[in-house]
Amino acid sequence: MATVIIIAGCALIAFALYSTVQKARGKSKGASCCGSAESVLAKPVEDTDESHYPYRYNVGIEGMMCSNCAARVENAINASGDTWAHVNLGRARAEVLSKSEKSEADFARLLKGTDYKVTGTEQVAV
């Protein structure tokens, strides 16, 4: 019986600690995991003709937690003007079409100033 009480007490303390940390980070109820109740919308790409993008990449992205994160990553990559990104949140990667050849460093520069990190880049055969 004493073991059950100790386990229940530890679980209660862990939950209280988790709730306190989440609240301090702005992740309490009513807010997204990014601390904002507002949705981030992906900005549309002007050139949606896939034939204009001869290069394809899978770019690993670290730090995404929700659809707002995915939209932020898409917007950062698409801001270059010669890329068209779609983020797969479940796979933690961006599938990127590009008009010019890119390196991992190029994608890292596009995400500079965000909370996200490039974990790898793979060029995909067209």
LOKETI-260730 format. One record per residue: x, y, z of N, C-alpha, C in turn; residue in one letter; residue number from 1. Coordinates in steps of 0.1 Angstrom, whole numbers, plus 5000, padded with zeros to 4 digits. Layout:
BEGIN
   n_px   n_py   n_pz   ca_px   ca_py   ca_pz   c_px   c_py   c_pz   r     k
      X      Y      Z       X       Y       Z      X      Y      Z   A   NUM
...
! end
This chain:
BEGIN
   n_px   n_py   n_pz   ca_px   ca_py   ca_pz   c_px   c_py   c_pz   r     k
   5008   4988   5000    5000    5000    5000   5009   5013   5000   M     1
   5019   5012   5008    5028    5024    5008   5035   5027   4995   A     2
   5038   5016   4987    5044    5018    4974   5034   5025   4965   T     3
   5021   5021   4965    5011    5028    4957   5010   5043   4960   V     4
   5011   5046   4973    5010    5060    4977   5022   5068   4972   I     5
   5034   5062   4973    5046    5068    4969   5046   5071   4954   I     6
   5041   5060   4946    5040    5062    4932   5030   5073   4928   I     7
   5019   5073   4934    5009    5083    4932   5014   5097   4935   A     8
   5021   5098   4946    5027    5111    4950   5037   5116   4940   G     9
   5046   5107   4935    5056    5110    4925   5049   5114   4912   C    10
   5038   5107   4908    5031    5111    4896   5025   5125   4897   A    11
   5019   5128   4908    5013    5141    4911   5024   5152   4910   L    12
   5035   5150   4916    5046    5159    4916   5051   5161   4902   I    13
   5052   5150   4894    5057    5151    4880   5047   5159   4872   A    14
   5034   5157   4874    5024    5164    4866   5024   5179   4870   F    15
   5025   5182   4882    5026    5196    4887   5038   5203   4881   A    16
   5049   5196   4881    5061    5202    4875   5060   5204   4860   L    17
   5055   5194   4853    5052    5195    4838   5043   5207   4835   Y    18
   5032   5208   4843    5022    5219    4841   5028   5233   4843   S    19
   5037   5234   4853    5043    5246    4856   5053   5250   4845   T    20
   5061   5241   4840    5070    5243    4829   5062   5247   4816   V    21
   5052   5240   4813    5044    5243    4801   5038   5257   4802   Q    22
   5033   5261   4813    5027    5274    4815   5037   5285   4814   K    23
   5049   5282   4819    5060    5292    4818   5065   5294   4804   A    24
   5064   5283   4796    5068    5284    4782   5056   5289   4773   R    25
   5045   5292   4778    5034    5297    4771   5026   5286   4764   G    26
   5026   5274   4769    5020    5263    4762   5008   5258   4770   K    27
   5002   5266   4778    4990    5262    4785   4978   5261   4776   S    28
   4967   5257   4781    4955    5255    4773   4951   5268   4766   K    29
   4946   5266   4754    4942    5278    4746   4953   5283   4737   G    30
   4965   5278   4738    4976    5283    4730   4982   5271   4723   A    31
   4988   5274   4711    4995    5263    4704   5008   5260   4712   S    32
   5015   5249   4707    5027    5246    4714   5038   5257   4712   C    33
   5035   5266   4703    5045    5277    4701   5042   5289   4710   C    34
   5032   5288   4718    5029    5299    4728   5019   5309   4722   G    35
   5013   5307   4711    5004    5316    4705   4991   5310   4701   S    36
   4980   5316   4704    4967    5310    4700   4964   5314   4685   A    37
   4972   5322   4679    4970    5326    4665   4976   5316   4656   E    38
   4969   5313   4645    4974    5304    4635   4984   5311   4626   S    39
   4995   5305   4622    5004    5310    4612   5000   5304   4599   V    40
   4998   5312   4589    4994    5308    4576   5006   5307   4566   L    41
   5006   5296   4559    5017    5295    4549   5014   5305   4538   A    42
   5024   5313   4534    5022    5322    4523   5023   5315   4510   K    43
   5014   5318   4501    5014    5310    4488   5026   5314   4479   P    44
   5030   5304   4472    5042    5306    4462   5036   5311   4449   V    45
   5042   5321   4444    5037    5327    4431   5038   5317   4419   E    46
   5050   5311   4418    5052    5302    4406   5049   5287   4411   D    47
   5037   5282   4407    5033    5269    4411   5034   5259   4400   T    48
   5042   5262   4390    5044    5253    4379   5057   5244   4382   D    49
   5054   5232   4385    5065    5223    4390   5076   5221   4379   E    50
   5073   5223   4367    5083    5222    4356   5094   5233   4357   S    51
   5091   5243   4364    5101    5254    4365   5111   5251   4376   H    52
   5109   5240   4383    5118    5237    4395   5125   5224   4392   Y    53
   5137   5224   4385    5144    5212    4381   5151   5205   4393   P    54
   5152   5211   4405    5159    5204    4416   5149   5201   4427   Y    55
   5151   5189   4433    5142    5185    4444   5151   5181   4456   R    56
   5147   5184   4468    5154    5181    4480   5145   5177   4491   Y    57
   5150   5168   4499    5144    5164    4512   5153   5171   4523   N    58
   5148   5180   4530    5156    5187    4540   5151   5183   4554   V    59
   5159   5177   4562    5155    5174    4576   5155   5186   4584   G    60
   5144   5188   4592    5142    5200    4600   5140   5196   4615   I    61
   5148   5201   4624    5146    5199    4638   5140   5211   4645   E    62
   5131   5208   4655    5125    5218    4663   5110   5221   4660   G    63
   5104   5214   4650    5090    5217    4646   5081   5208   4656   M    64
   5071   5215   4661    5062    5208    4671   5048   5208   4666   M    65
   5044   5217   4657    5030    5219    4654   5028   5224   4640   C    66
   5016   5226   4635    5013    5231    4622   5018   5246   4621   S    67
   5018   5253   4632    5024    5267    4631   5039   5266   4628   N    68
   5046   5257   4634    5060    5255    4631   5062   5252   4617   C    69
   5054   5243   4612    5056    5238    4598   5053   5250   4588   A    70
   5043   5259   4591    5041    5270    4583   5052   5280   4584   A    71
   5058   5282   4595    5070    5291    4596   5081   5286   4588   R    72
   5084   5273   4588    5095    5267    4581   5092   5269   4566   V    73
   5080   5266   4561    5076    5268    4547   5078   5282   4543   E    74
   5073   5292   4551    5075    5306    4548   5089   5310   4547   N    75
   5098   5305   4556    5112    5309    4556   5119   5304   4543   A    76
   5116   5292   4540    5122    5286    4528   5117   5292   4515   I    77
   5104   5294   4515    5098    5300    4503   5101   5315   4501   N    78
   5106   5321   4511    5110    5336    4510   5121   5338   4500   A    79
   5129   5328   4497    5141    5330    4488   5136   5333   4474   S    80
   5124   5330   4470    5119    5333    4457   5121   5323   4446   G    81
   5131   5314   4448    5133    5304    4438   5131   5290   4444   D    82
   5124   5289   4455    5121    5276    4461   5106   5275   4464   T    83
   5101   5262   4465    5088    5259    4468   5088   5248   4478   W    84
   5085   5250   4490    5086    5240    4501   5072   5235   4506   A    85
   5072   5223   4509    5061    5217    4516   5066   5209   4528   H    86
   5062   5212   4540    5067    5206    4552   5058   5194   4555   V    87
   5065   5183   4558    5059    5171    4563   5062   5170   4578   N    88
   5053   5175   4587    5056    5176    4601   5059   5162   4607   L    89
   5051   5152   4603    5053    5139    4609   5067   5133   4606   G    90
   5073   5136   4595    5086    5131    4591   5097   5141   4595   R    91
   5093   5153   4600    5102    5163    4604   5112   5167   4592   A    92
   5105   5170   4580    5113    5173    4569   5105   5182   4560   R    93
   5113   5190   4551    5106    5198    4541   5110   5192   4528   A    94
   5100   5191   4519    5102    5186    4506   5102   5199   4497   E    95
   5114   5202   4491    5116    5214    4485   5119   5213   4470   V    96
   5112   5221   4462    5115    5222    4448   5123   5235   4447   L    97
   5133   5235   4438    5141    5247    4437   5145   5249   4422   S    98
   5146   5262   4419    5150    5266    4405   5165   5266   4403   K    99
   5172   5265   4414    5187    5265    4414   5192   5254   4423   S   100
   5205   5250   4421    5211    5240    4430   5213   5246   4444   E   101
   5210   5238   4454    5211    5243    4468   5220   5233   4476   K   102
   5226   5238   4486    5234    5230    4496   5227   5230   4509   S   103
   5232   5222   4518    5227    5222    4532   5229   5236   4538   E   104
   5240   5242   4535    5243    5255    4541   5233   5265   4536   A   105
   5229   5264   4523    5219    5273    4518   5206   5272   4526   D   106
   5201   5260   4528    5189    5258    4536   5190   5263   4550   F   107
   5202   5261   4556    5205    5266    4570   5204   5281   4570   A   108
   5209   5288   4560    5208    5302    4559   5194   5307   4558   R   109
   5186   5300   4551    5171    5303    4549   5164   5302   4563   L   110
   5168   5293   4571    5162    5291    4585   5169   5299   4596   L   111
   5180   5307   4592    5187    5315    4602   5177   5325   4608   K   112
   5178   5326   4621    5169    5335    4628   5155   5329   4632   G   113
   5154   5317   4629    5142    5309    4633   5146   5300   4645   T   114
   5137   5292   4650    5140    5283    4661   5142   5269   4655   D   115
   5144   5268   4642    5145    5255    4635   5159   5253   4630   Y   116
   5163   5240   4629    5177    5237    4625   5176   5226   4614   K   117
   5184   5228   4603    5186    5218    4593   5194   5206   4598   V   118
   5189   5194   4597    5196    5182    4602   5202   5174   4590   T   119
   5199   5177   4578    5204    5170    4567   5197   5174   4554   G   120
   5204   5172   4543    5198    5175    4530   5201   5164   4520   T   121
   5191   5160   4513    5192    5149    4503   5186   5154   4490   E   122
   5194   5154   4479    5189    5158    4466   5182   5145   4461   Q   123
   5170   5147   4455    5162    5137    4450   5162   5137   4435   V   124
   5163   5126   4429    5163    5125    4414   5149   5129   4409   A   125
   5149   5137   4398    5137    5142    4393   5131   5131   4384   V   126
! end
